[in-house]
Amino acid sequence: MTVPGSINTEAFLTYVTQVLAPQLWKGAIVVMDNLKVHHAERVRVAIESVGALIQVFAPLLSRFIFSGLTQLAQCDRYFIVFMYY
């Protein structure tokens, strides 16, 4: 899904409900940083309604672990990573 310009809550919620949530499973972990749109209540409900879990990392910590999680995400379907820089 491509969004021209910057992301907002409505666009991110559309992605979560139409693209991400149908691919999640009970116990899946969605890792996000502290971008404001990631913290919207409707986003949390959409992800948790399919039994997935949300892990939010602090901004500095997310920069350190980003490369390791993306490598894991490419090898295994346990993590879905959303980062914003």
Secondary structure, DSSP 8 states (H G I E B T S, - for coil): ---SSS--HHHHHHHIIIIIGGG--TT-EEEE-S-GGGG-HHHHHHHHTTT-EEEE--HHHHHHHHHHHHHHHHH-TTEEEE---
